[in-house]
């Protein structure tokens, strides 16, 4: 995974739900580096603004939908 990849959340967890993010939602990786296998992801409604939440998500809870160039 890398910055600007579009990813999808593959699990449902209470900590994500508290932020309004649920399994199947997509977002963009915002930071070029991960910390402790966590990525900063801006979740949005594809192509719409504003973002719904910008949260740290472990790599194992994400799947790349569209790889950034």
N, CA and C atoms as a LAMMPS dump frame, in Angstrom:
ITEM: TIMESTEP
0
ITEM: NUMBER OF ATOMS
207
ITEM: BOX BOUNDS ff ff ff
-5.0000000000000000e+02 5.0000000000000000e+02
-5.0000000000000000e+02 5.0000000000000000e+02
-5.0000000000000000e+02 5.0000000000000000e+02
ITEM: ATOMS id mol type element x y z
1 1 1 N 0.847 -1.183 0
2 1 2 C 0 0 0
3 1 3 C 0.882 1.233 0
4 2 1 N 0.333 2.298 -0.594
5 2 2 C 1.075 3.548 -0.653
6 2 3 C 0.106 4.732 -0.667
7 3 1 N 0.672 5.918 -0.507
8 3 2 C -0.13 7.129 -0.488
9 3 3 C -0.967 7.237 -1.763
10 4 1 N -2.194 7.669 -1.614
11 4 2 C -3.186 7.893 -2.672
12 4 3 C -3.823 6.619 -3.22
13 5 1 N -3.463 5.444 -2.704
14 5 2 C -4.199 4.241 -3.067
15 5 3 C -5.628 4.388 -2.552
16 6 1 N -6.614 3.946 -3.351
17 6 2 C -7.995 3.877 -2.866
18 6 3 C -8.161 2.504 -2.251
19 7 1 N -8.599 2.479 -1
20 7 2 C -8.727 1.237 -0.243
21 7 3 C -10.159 1.06 0.243
22 8 1 N -10.488 -0.18 0.587
23 8 2 C -11.798 -0.485 1.145
24 8 3 C -11.589 -1.131 2.512
25 9 1 N -12.452 -0.792 3.451
26 9 2 C -12.408 -1.384 4.787
27 9 3 C -13.056 -2.761 4.725
28 10 1 N -12.339 -3.789 5.169
29 10 2 C -12.796 -5.171 5.012
30 10 3 C -13.411 -5.77 6.269
31 11 1 N -13.412 -5.028 7.369
32 11 2 C -13.964 -5.539 8.628
33 11 3 C -14.87 -4.495 9.271
34 12 1 N -15.731 -4.949 10.137
35 12 2 C -16.6 -4.066 10.923
36 12 3 C -16.1 -4.106 12.357
37 13 1 N -15.716 -2.943 12.889
38 13 2 C -15.259 -2.861 14.276
39 13 3 C -15.923 -1.67 14.954
40 14 1 N -16.151 -1.81 16.242
41 14 2 C -16.801 -0.748 17.011
42 14 3 C -16.024 0.568 16.941
43 15 1 N -14.692 0.483 16.982
44 15 2 C -13.882 1.699 16.958
45 15 3 C -14.054 2.474 15.649
46 16 1 N -14.286 1.77 14.536
47 16 2 C -14.526 2.439 13.259
48 16 3 C -15.953 2.983 13.212
49 17 1 N -16.902 2.194 13.702
50 17 2 C -18.309 2.605 13.696
51 17 3 C -18.508 3.901 14.49
52 18 1 N -17.757 4.068 15.568
53 18 2 C -17.851 5.299 16.359
54 18 3 C -17.487 6.528 15.533
55 19 1 N -16.655 6.315 14.506
56 19 2 C -16.238 7.413 13.623
57 19 3 C -17.134 7.512 12.375
58 20 1 N -18.138 6.627 12.287
59 20 2 C -19.037 6.64 11.145
60 20 3 C -18.537 5.849 9.956
61 21 1 N -17.542 4.99 10.185
62 21 2 C -16.942 4.194 9.114
63 21 3 C -17.33 2.731 9.307
64 22 1 N -17.778 2.091 8.224
65 22 2 C -18.244 0.712 8.295
66 22 3 C -17.634 -0.131 7.185
67 23 1 N -17.661 -1.444 7.371
68 23 2 C -17.125 -2.382 6.394
69 23 3 C -17.713 -2.078 5.009
70 24 1 N -16.85 -2.117 4.002
71 24 2 C -17.277 -1.838 2.643
72 24 3 C -17.091 -0.401 2.207
73 25 1 N -16.805 0.502 3.139
74 25 2 C -16.584 1.902 2.784
75 25 3 C -15.174 2.061 2.235
76 26 1 N -15.015 3.01 1.326
77 26 2 C -13.703 3.223 0.728
78 26 3 C -13.155 4.59 1.091
79 27 1 N -11.835 4.698 0.939
80 27 2 C -11.15 5.947 1.223
81 27 3 C -9.792 5.97 0.559
82 28 1 N -9.05 7.027 0.815
83 28 2 C -7.739 7.245 0.22
84 28 3 C -6.689 7.259 1.335
85 29 1 N -5.565 6.592 1.086
86 29 2 C -4.45 6.654 2.037
87 29 3 C -3.839 8.045 1.942
88 30 1 N -3.769 8.737 3.086
89 30 2 C -3.354 10.146 3.114
90 30 3 C -1.87 10.362 3.349
91 31 1 N -1.217 9.437 3.996
92 31 2 C 0.163 9.627 4.433
93 31 3 C 1.064 8.657 3.681
94 32 1 N 2.237 9.12 3.218
95 32 2 C 3.116 8.232 2.458
96 32 3 C 3.751 7.118 3.286
97 33 1 N 3.729 7.239 4.602
98 33 2 C 4.334 6.217 5.449
99 33 3 C 3.329 5.708 6.465
100 34 1 N 3.466 4.432 6.815
101 34 2 C 2.618 3.902 7.879
102 34 3 C 3.424 3.849 9.164
103 35 1 N 2.748 3.898 10.268
104 35 2 C 3.372 3.81 11.587
105 35 3 C 2.801 2.608 12.293
106 36 1 N 3.666 1.68 12.666
107 36 2 C 3.242 0.47 13.382
108 36 3 C 2.166 -0.283 12.598
109 37 1 N 2.316 -0.343 11.26
110 37 2 C 1.368 -1.014 10.365
111 37 3 C -0.015 -0.362 10.376
112 38 1 N -0.08 0.929 10.698
113 38 2 C -1.328 1.697 10.643
114 38 3 C -1.228 2.706 9.501
115 39 1 N -2.299 2.831 8.731
116 39 2 C -2.361 3.808 7.651
117 39 3 C -3.399 4.875 7.986
118 40 1 N -3.079 6.121 7.674
119 40 2 C -4.035 7.214 7.84
120 40 3 C -4.913 7.232 6.59
121 41 1 N -6.204 6.96 6.772
122 41 2 C -7.131 6.836 5.649
123 41 3 C -8.244 7.875 5.785
124 42 1 N -8.469 8.598 4.693
125 42 2 C -9.582 9.546 4.617
126 42 3 C -10.737 8.836 3.941
127 43 1 N -11.786 8.543 4.694
128 43 2 C -12.968 7.865 4.153
129 43 3 C -13.936 8.907 3.628
130 44 1 N -14.47 8.624 2.453
131 44 2 C -15.394 9.549 1.813
132 44 3 C -16.461 8.757 1.077
133 45 1 N -17.387 9.454 0.493
134 45 2 C -18.333 8.829 -0.414
135 45 3 C -17.724 9.075 -1.783
136 46 1 N -17.304 8.017 -2.449
137 46 2 C -16.482 8.075 -3.655
138 46 3 C -16.829 9.27 -4.535
139 47 1 N -15.865 10.169 -4.681
140 47 2 C -16.036 11.342 -5.527
141 47 3 C -16.781 12.496 -4.877
142 48 1 N -17.2 12.336 -3.634
143 48 2 C -17.974 13.388 -2.963
144 48 3 C -17.172 13.995 -1.814
145 49 1 N -17.466 15.229 -1.534
146 49 2 C -16.859 15.909 -0.391
147 49 3 C -17.968 16.284 0.561
148 50 1 N -17.763 16.486 1.797
149 50 2 C -16.485 16.369 2.5
150 50 3 C -16.211 14.933 2.924
151 51 1 N -15.025 14.739 3.493
152 51 2 C -14.69 13.408 3.995
153 51 3 C -15.581 13.09 5.187
154 52 1 N -15.798 11.814 5.407
155 52 2 C -16.606 11.377 6.551
156 52 3 C -15.751 11.252 7.801
157 53 1 N -14.538 10.707 7.63
158 53 2 C -13.631 10.531 8.761
159 53 3 C -12.225 10.313 8.236
160 54 1 N -11.248 10.693 9.021
161 54 2 C -9.849 10.453 8.709
162 54 3 C -9.272 9.743 9.931
163 55 1 N -9.034 8.431 9.793
164 55 2 C -8.631 7.623 10.943
165 55 3 C -7.46 6.71 10.597
166 56 1 N -6.785 6.225 11.63
167 56 2 C -5.719 5.246 11.474
168 56 3 C -6.322 3.848 11.423
169 57 1 N -5.91 3.061 10.423
170 57 2 C -6.454 1.722 10.227
171 57 3 C -5.301 0.754 10.003
172 58 1 N -5.308 -0.393 10.691
173 58 2 C -4.264 -1.393 10.454
174 58 3 C -4.342 -1.939 9.027
175 59 1 N -3.178 -2.24 8.462
176 59 2 C -3.109 -2.718 7.081
177 59 3 C -3.969 -3.953 6.854
178 60 1 N -4.052 -4.84 7.851
179 60 2 C -4.821 -6.084 7.663
180 60 3 C -6.329 -5.844 7.551
181 61 1 N -6.798 -4.644 7.884
182 61 2 C -8.224 -4.318 7.789
183 61 3 C -8.571 -3.606 6.473
184 62 1 N -7.583 -3.478 5.586
185 62 2 C -7.777 -2.752 4.328
186 62 3 C -7.441 -3.636 3.124
187 63 1 N -8.067 -3.325 2.005
188 63 2 C -7.755 -3.967 0.724
189 63 3 C -7.687 -2.873 -0.331
190 64 1 N -6.672 -2.915 -1.181
191 64 2 C -6.513 -1.901 -2.232
192 64 3 C -7.546 -2.127 -3.329
193 65 1 N -8.301 -1.066 -3.65
194 65 2 C -9.247 -1.085 -4.765
195 65 3 C -8.597 -0.58 -6.039
196 66 1 N -7.933 0.584 -5.924
197 66 2 C -7.27 1.206 -7.054
198 66 3 C -5.896 1.677 -6.587
199 67 1 N -4.864 1.141 -7.232
200 67 2 C -3.502 1.51 -6.875
201 67 3 C -3.147 2.852 -7.5
202 68 1 N -2.533 3.711 -6.711
203 68 2 C -2.109 5.023 -7.209
204 68 3 C -0.918 4.842 -8.155
205 69 1 N -0.804 5.728 -9.15
206 69 2 C 0.322 5.612 -10.095
207 69 3 C 1.654 5.875 -9.427
